[in-house]
Structure formats: C-alpha cells, structure tokens
C-alpha cells in the first residue's frame, strides 16, 4: 500500500550545503549601520554573535558547507522532514489548485527553530562558550535553543515575552526539562529589564525588549554568547535546509510551485522555505509568486523601509529593513512569533524590489483560526498559531483558483505544531467542554 500524499527523503538525501542568497539578490544588501551618536554597534558585533555565525552573516559564497557534526544533529532531530500533498483539503475546498505543505512540526520541540538552534549551539561549543542567552516570543525559539544547548552540553538562559510566558505554562516546563533558565521579560535579571519592570510590573513585553535583555546578559558574562532565532542572514541561511529539501521533494512529485507561502514575523521560517525558490526566480527567471502572511498587530512589511534598531534598547546596529519602529507598542496575539517590529533585511530588500507580496490578517485571529480548524479537520495536523496564518493564506489562494478556474501549485510551510497552544485556539474559537449529563 502506498500513500502518494507524503514525499519522504532518505537520510543520505539530506542537503550537505546551505544556500546563501546574498550573491543572487537583485541589488546589494545594505550593510548594518551605526547610529549618529554613541558607541559603534557595528564594531561591537564580534562581542554579540558567535564567530562562525558572524562570518556566515557576511559571506558572499552561494553555498556554505554544513559540517558533519551539524548534519549528524539534523539527522538525530528527524531531518529530512516529509512534504505532504493536501489532497483532503483540496477536496474540501473544491479547488483545482494543488496544495503542498512542509511538515516542520516533526521536530523534537515541534518547530523549524531547531534548524538554526543546533547550528548555533554547535558553533558556540566549538568557540568555547559555556552558556547561551536569547529571547523568545511564541516560545518555540527558546524551546529549540534549550534543546540544542542540552544536546551539546551548554547552559541556556531565555528571556520570554511576558504576555506569552503567562499563558504557556507547559511550554515553560518544556524549556525547563532541557535545563534552561527562563525569565518573563521585562525581567529583573538585567538593568534594562529592571527599568521597564519598575515602570510596570505587568508589562506585556515584546521581542524587541527580550532581545535587549538577552544581549545585555551575554555582554556581562565572558563565558556567554547571544543567539537569535530570526531576522539575520545566518539564521535564514541555516533555515534554507527547509527549502532545499522541498526542492528535491517537489521534483520527486513532478511539480513546481506557482506560489510559495509562509507566515512572517522576523522572517526565519518564511526565508527557510522561500529563499531557495527565490534564488530560482532570480537566477533562472522562474515565475513564482511569494506571499508573506502577517498579522495586523505587527504588519512590519507594510511599515517604512529604513535603517532601524533590531531591539528596544538600541544595542544592535541599525539594519535597513521594513519596520514599524523599534519601540512601537503592539497588542498581544496568540501567534506571538509574528509580533515583531521589523522584518529580515534580506526579505525587506526583496519586498522593496517587488519580489515579495504580503497580506495581513485581523489581530483578533478568528479568521485565521477558523481556516486552521478547517485544515485540521481535513488533514489531521494541528499547526502552531503562527502557521495558522500560512494555512489561511494558502487556503485563500486556493479559493481564488477555484473562483478563477486556475490550476496552480501552491507550496506552504507549517513551521510548528500547536499542541501547546490549544488554550489560545480555544479562547478565540470559543471551544468549551460539553455540558455534563446525569
């Protein structure tokens, strides 16, 4: 018996190189900048990032070899991951479109974030660091780095956006199972955090604030180094393994995407699935539409394209990116991984040059969660709230194909599972226990 819904690669088909889009961009990527006043944030980069990651950040090589040690970690983490044809969903929607989704939820922590977490932890261990510090929004990145730190034998400290820390006690326990120290941000563990906490001990926090705390913590400990889960080139580089695997799988399926979709906060999972295909569009004149699905709570790709800080406390260099402003106040949402003020500089450039479209869904999340419930009932897999936006966008595009009688092939990424996010789904969708009967 065969299942033509799943396209599964063998272990020896795991890519041995990451794809770096920098040499294929339509114009040079603007470099990080220093602000007009104060110390040099650019000069401080070697004190902020892992040496090998900083080297990759600036590399102009199209292909970066994946060390054997990292490939072993990838195999142990369940790579390569299946690609699925969403036949049941196609039937439910009555669309002539073909829908394919990548199953990044098949990872030890339930998301794509382990791809760069394992790489960064490996390089940090090689460089002699003993502790990793970071921020997390939805909790997936903090969980992934805690997992990776545990595997390579490093300590881990996570500053977690308070609004999410409060409603995900199971995710907190998951991080602690891997030995991580986890603090609600803004916290009392850093000088910057103490200032905001003193002003409001119930501050919802933001990724920008948590990034500042992670950076300050690492800078004050010579045995620690800061790791980040999105935005910068080396993170998107590590995540390119998603798209590279998918290219092999689509070839096996005899298909080529007309549309590539994923949700976008800072840009790691969108970049992971999309950039290898974007390279095809840029170098081989392939006609592919790229759509980033966002929340109206943080529609950074509809912001201003300018130099801005990546964190609230202005400790990072200024990056040329679409931004809402690094100190903007944003309402909490359950897909909190999308609630970031700025977008990856690479993806921002591609947006600015007309290669990337974006759609923003209502902040109350009812629309995207209703769409995801339809997906769950057809396909059986529960996406994370962030990936609900990817699902909703793919379904919307498939319905357009039905209305226009277009036979498109739509590829989308499901970057994580929602097993620890059911309270959020329940709150928005009004899921309640059935009344007891005597």
NORMO-V898824 format. One record per residue. N is the residue number from 1. SS is DSSP state (alpha for helix, beta for strand, coil for the rest). PHI is phi as a letter, one per 30 degrees, with the letter a starting at -180 (none if undefined). Layout:
n:N ss:SS phi:PHI
n:N ss:SS phi:PHI
//
This chain:
n:1 ss:coil phi:none
n:2 ss:coil phi:c
n:3 ss:coil phi:b
n:4 ss:coil phi:d
n:5 ss:coil phi:d
n:6 ss:beta phi:c
n:7 ss:beta phi:c
n:8 ss:coil phi:c
n:9 ss:coil phi:d
n:10 ss:coil phi:d
n:11 ss:alpha phi:e
n:12 ss:alpha phi:d
n:13 ss:alpha phi:c
n:14 ss:coil phi:d
n:15 ss:coil phi:e
n:16 ss:coil phi:c
n:17 ss:beta phi:b
n:18 ss:beta phi:c
n:19 ss:beta phi:c
n:20 ss:coil phi:c
n:21 ss:coil phi:d
n:22 ss:alpha phi:e
n:23 ss:alpha phi:d
n:24 ss:alpha phi:c
n:25 ss:coil phi:d
n:26 ss:coil phi:d
n:27 ss:coil phi:a
n:28 ss:coil phi:d
n:29 ss:coil phi:d
n:30 ss:coil phi:e
n:31 ss:coil phi:d
n:32 ss:coil phi:e
n:33 ss:beta phi:b
n:34 ss:coil phi:d
n:35 ss:coil phi:d
n:36 ss:coil phi:e
n:37 ss:coil phi:b
n:38 ss:coil phi:j
n:39 ss:coil phi:d
n:40 ss:coil phi:d
n:41 ss:coil phi:d
n:42 ss:coil phi:d
n:43 ss:coil phi:d
n:44 ss:coil phi:d
n:45 ss:alpha phi:e
n:46 ss:alpha phi:d
n:47 ss:alpha phi:d
n:48 ss:alpha phi:c
n:49 ss:coil phi:c
n:50 ss:coil phi:d
n:51 ss:alpha phi:e
n:52 ss:alpha phi:d
n:53 ss:alpha phi:d
n:54 ss:alpha phi:d
n:55 ss:alpha phi:d
n:56 ss:alpha phi:d
n:57 ss:alpha phi:e
n:58 ss:alpha phi:c
n:59 ss:coil phi:d
n:60 ss:coil phi:c
n:61 ss:coil phi:d
n:62 ss:coil phi:d
n:63 ss:beta phi:b
n:64 ss:beta phi:c
n:65 ss:beta phi:e
n:66 ss:coil phi:c
n:67 ss:coil phi:e
n:68 ss:alpha phi:e
n:69 ss:alpha phi:d
n:70 ss:alpha phi:d
n:71 ss:alpha phi:d
n:72 ss:alpha phi:d
n:73 ss:alpha phi:d
n:74 ss:alpha phi:d
n:75 ss:alpha phi:d
n:76 ss:alpha phi:d
n:77 ss:coil phi:c
n:78 ss:coil phi:j
n:79 ss:coil phi:d
n:80 ss:coil phi:d
n:81 ss:coil phi:c
n:82 ss:coil phi:d
n:83 ss:beta phi:c
n:84 ss:beta phi:c
n:85 ss:beta phi:d
n:86 ss:coil phi:d
n:87 ss:alpha phi:d
n:88 ss:alpha phi:d
n:89 ss:alpha phi:d
n:90 ss:alpha phi:e
n:91 ss:alpha phi:d
n:92 ss:alpha phi:d
n:93 ss:alpha phi:d
n:94 ss:coil phi:i
n:95 ss:coil phi:c
n:96 ss:coil phi:d
n:97 ss:coil phi:d
n:98 ss:beta phi:c
n:99 ss:beta phi:c
n:100 ss:beta phi:b
n:101 ss:beta phi:b
n:102 ss:beta phi:d
n:103 ss:beta phi:c
n:104 ss:coil phi:d
n:105 ss:coil phi:d
n:106 ss:coil phi:d
n:107 ss:coil phi:b
n:108 ss:coil phi:e
n:109 ss:coil phi:c
n:110 ss:coil phi:j
n:111 ss:beta phi:a
n:112 ss:coil phi:d
n:113 ss:coil phi:e
n:114 ss:alpha phi:d
n:115 ss:alpha phi:d
n:116 ss:alpha phi:d
n:117 ss:alpha phi:d
n:118 ss:alpha phi:d
n:119 ss:alpha phi:d
n:120 ss:alpha phi:d
n:121 ss:alpha phi:d
n:122 ss:alpha phi:d
n:123 ss:alpha phi:d
n:124 ss:alpha phi:d
n:125 ss:alpha phi:d
n:126 ss:alpha phi:d
n:127 ss:alpha phi:d
n:128 ss:coil phi:j
n:129 ss:coil phi:d
n:130 ss:coil phi:c
n:131 ss:beta phi:b
n:132 ss:beta phi:c
n:133 ss:beta phi:b
n:134 ss:beta phi:a
n:135 ss:beta phi:c
n:136 ss:beta phi:a
n:137 ss:coil phi:c
n:138 ss:coil phi:d
n:139 ss:coil phi:j
n:140 ss:alpha phi:d
n:141 ss:alpha phi:d
n:142 ss:alpha phi:e
n:143 ss:alpha phi:d
n:144 ss:alpha phi:d
n:145 ss:alpha phi:d
n:146 ss:alpha phi:d
n:147 ss:alpha phi:d
n:148 ss:alpha phi:d
n:149 ss:alpha phi:d
n:150 ss:alpha phi:d
n:151 ss:alpha phi:d
n:152 ss:alpha phi:c
n:153 ss:coil phi:i
n:154 ss:coil phi:b
n:155 ss:beta phi:d
n:156 ss:beta phi:b
n:157 ss:beta phi:b
n:158 ss:beta phi:b
n:159 ss:beta phi:c
n:160 ss:beta phi:c
n:161 ss:beta phi:e
n:162 ss:alpha phi:e
n:163 ss:alpha phi:e
n:164 ss:alpha phi:c
n:165 ss:alpha phi:e
n:166 ss:alpha phi:d
n:167 ss:alpha phi:c
n:168 ss:coil phi:b
n:169 ss:alpha phi:d
n:170 ss:alpha phi:d
n:171 ss:alpha phi:d
n:172 ss:alpha phi:e
n:173 ss:alpha phi:d
n:174 ss:alpha phi:d
n:175 ss:alpha phi:d
n:176 ss:alpha phi:d
n:177 ss:alpha phi:d
n:178 ss:coil phi:d
n:179 ss:coil phi:j
n:180 ss:coil phi:d
n:181 ss:beta phi:c
n:182 ss:beta phi:b
n:183 ss:beta phi:b
n:184 ss:beta phi:d
n:185 ss:beta phi:c
n:186 ss:coil phi:d
n:187 ss:coil phi:c
n:188 ss:coil phi:c
n:189 ss:coil phi:d
n:190 ss:coil phi:b
n:191 ss:alpha phi:d
n:192 ss:alpha phi:d
n:193 ss:alpha phi:d
n:194 ss:alpha phi:e
n:195 ss:alpha phi:d
n:196 ss:alpha phi:d
n:197 ss:alpha phi:d
n:198 ss:alpha phi:d
n:199 ss:alpha phi:d
n:200 ss:coil phi:a
n:201 ss:coil phi:d
n:202 ss:coil phi:c
n:203 ss:coil phi:e
n:204 ss:coil phi:d
n:205 ss:coil phi:i
n:206 ss:coil phi:a
n:207 ss:alpha phi:d
n:208 ss:alpha phi:d
n:209 ss:alpha phi:d
n:210 ss:alpha phi:d
n:211 ss:alpha phi:d
n:212 ss:alpha phi:e
n:213 ss:alpha phi:d
n:214 ss:alpha phi:d
n:215 ss:alpha phi:d
n:216 ss:alpha phi:d
n:217 ss:alpha phi:e
n:218 ss:alpha phi:d
n:219 ss:alpha phi:d
n:220 ss:coil phi:d
n:221 ss:coil phi:b
n:222 ss:coil phi:d
n:223 ss:coil phi:c
n:224 ss:beta phi:c
n:225 ss:beta phi:b
n:226 ss:beta phi:d
n:227 ss:coil phi:b
n:228 ss:coil phi:b
n:229 ss:coil phi:c
n:230 ss:coil phi:a
n:231 ss:coil phi:i
n:232 ss:coil phi:d
n:233 ss:alpha phi:d
n:234 ss:alpha phi:d
n:235 ss:alpha phi:d
n:236 ss:alpha phi:d
n:237 ss:alpha phi:e
n:238 ss:alpha phi:d
n:239 ss:alpha phi:d
n:240 ss:alpha phi:d
n:241 ss:alpha phi:d
n:242 ss:alpha phi:d
n:243 ss:alpha phi:d
n:244 ss:alpha phi:d
n:245 ss:alpha phi:d
n:246 ss:alpha phi:d
n:247 ss:alpha phi:e
n:248 ss:alpha phi:d
n:249 ss:alpha phi:d
n:250 ss:alpha phi:d
n:251 ss:alpha phi:d
n:252 ss:alpha phi:d
n:253 ss:alpha phi:d
n:254 ss:coil phi:i
n:255 ss:coil phi:b
n:256 ss:coil phi:b
n:257 ss:coil phi:d
n:258 ss:coil phi:d
n:259 ss:beta phi:b
n:260 ss:beta phi:b
n:261 ss:beta phi:b
n:262 ss:beta phi:a
n:263 ss:beta phi:d
n:264 ss:coil phi:b
n:265 ss:coil phi:c
n:266 ss:coil phi:d
n:267 ss:coil phi:k
n:268 ss:alpha phi:d
n:269 ss:alpha phi:d
n:270 ss:alpha phi:d
n:271 ss:alpha phi:d
n:272 ss:alpha phi:d
n:273 ss:alpha phi:d
n:274 ss:alpha phi:c
n:275 ss:alpha phi:d
n:276 ss:alpha phi:d
n:277 ss:alpha phi:d
n:278 ss:alpha phi:d
n:279 ss:alpha phi:e
n:280 ss:alpha phi:d
n:281 ss:alpha phi:d
n:282 ss:alpha phi:d
n:283 ss:alpha phi:c
n:284 ss:alpha phi:b
n:285 ss:coil phi:h
n:286 ss:coil phi:d
n:287 ss:coil phi:c
n:288 ss:coil phi:b
n:289 ss:beta phi:c
n:290 ss:beta phi:c
n:291 ss:beta phi:b
n:292 ss:beta phi:c
n:293 ss:beta phi:c
n:294 ss:beta phi:b
n:295 ss:beta phi:c
n:296 ss:coil phi:d
n:297 ss:coil phi:d
n:298 ss:coil phi:a
n:299 ss:coil phi:d
n:300 ss:alpha phi:d
n:301 ss:alpha phi:d
n:302 ss:alpha phi:c
n:303 ss:coil phi:d
n:304 ss:beta phi:c
n:305 ss:beta phi:d
n:306 ss:beta phi:a
n:307 ss:beta phi:d
n:308 ss:beta phi:a
n:309 ss:beta phi:d
n:310 ss:coil phi:d
n:311 ss:coil phi:b
n:312 ss:coil phi:d
n:313 ss:coil phi:d
n:314 ss:coil phi:i
n:315 ss:coil phi:c
n:316 ss:coil phi:c
n:317 ss:coil phi:d
n:318 ss:beta phi:d
n:319 ss:beta phi:c
n:320 ss:beta phi:d
n:321 ss:beta phi:a
n:322 ss:beta phi:d
n:323 ss:beta phi:b
n:324 ss:coil phi:c
n:325 ss:coil phi:j
n:326 ss:coil phi:d
n:327 ss:coil phi:c
n:328 ss:coil phi:d
n:329 ss:coil phi:c
n:330 ss:coil phi:b
n:331 ss:coil phi:d
n:332 ss:coil phi:d
n:333 ss:coil phi:b
n:334 ss:coil phi:d
n:335 ss:coil phi:d
n:336 ss:alpha phi:d
n:337 ss:alpha phi:d
n:338 ss:alpha phi:c
n:339 ss:coil phi:c
n:340 ss:coil phi:b
n:341 ss:coil phi:d
n:342 ss:beta phi:b
n:343 ss:coil phi:c
n:344 ss:coil phi:e
n:345 ss:alpha phi:e
n:346 ss:alpha phi:d
n:347 ss:alpha phi:d
n:348 ss:alpha phi:d
n:349 ss:alpha phi:d
n:350 ss:alpha phi:d
n:351 ss:alpha phi:d
n:352 ss:alpha phi:d
n:353 ss:coil phi:c
n:354 ss:coil phi:i
n:355 ss:coil phi:c
n:356 ss:coil phi:b
n:357 ss:beta phi:c
n:358 ss:beta phi:b
n:359 ss:beta phi:b
n:360 ss:beta phi:c
n:361 ss:beta phi:c
n:362 ss:coil phi:e
n:363 ss:coil phi:d
n:364 ss:coil phi:d
n:365 ss:coil phi:i
n:366 ss:alpha phi:d
n:367 ss:alpha phi:d
n:368 ss:alpha phi:d
n:369 ss:alpha phi:d
n:370 ss:alpha phi:d
n:371 ss:alpha phi:d
n:372 ss:alpha phi:d
n:373 ss:alpha phi:d
n:374 ss:alpha phi:d
n:375 ss:alpha phi:d
n:376 ss:alpha phi:e
n:377 ss:alpha phi:d
n:378 ss:alpha phi:c
n:379 ss:alpha phi:c
n:380 ss:coil phi:j
n:381 ss:coil phi:c
n:382 ss:coil phi:c
n:383 ss:beta phi:d
n:384 ss:coil phi:d
n:385 ss:alpha phi:e
n:386 ss:alpha phi:d
n:387 ss:alpha phi:d
n:388 ss:alpha phi:e
n:389 ss:alpha phi:d
n:390 ss:alpha phi:d
n:391 ss:alpha phi:d
n:392 ss:alpha phi:d
n:393 ss:alpha phi:d
n:394 ss:alpha phi:d
n:395 ss:alpha phi:d
n:396 ss:alpha phi:d
n:397 ss:alpha phi:d
n:398 ss:alpha phi:d
n:399 ss:alpha phi:d
n:400 ss:alpha phi:d
n:401 ss:alpha phi:d
n:402 ss:alpha phi:d
n:403 ss:alpha phi:d
n:404 ss:alpha phi:c
n:405 ss:coil phi:h
n:406 ss:coil phi:c
n:407 ss:coil phi:c
n:408 ss:coil phi:c
n:409 ss:beta phi:c
n:410 ss:beta phi:c
n:411 ss:beta phi:c
n:412 ss:beta phi:b
n:413 ss:beta phi:c
n:414 ss:beta phi:c
n:415 ss:coil phi:d
n:416 ss:beta phi:a
n:417 ss:beta phi:c
n:418 ss:coil phi:c
n:419 ss:coil phi:d
n:420 ss:coil phi:c
n:421 ss:coil phi:b
n:422 ss:alpha phi:d
n:423 ss:alpha phi:d
n:424 ss:alpha phi:d
n:425 ss:alpha phi:e
n:426 ss:alpha phi:d
n:427 ss:alpha phi:d
n:428 ss:alpha phi:d
n:429 ss:alpha phi:c
n:430 ss:coil phi:i
n:431 ss:coil phi:d
n:432 ss:coil phi:b
n:433 ss:coil phi:d
n:434 ss:coil phi:d
n:435 ss:coil phi:e
n:436 ss:coil phi:d
n:437 ss:coil phi:c
n:438 ss:coil phi:d
//
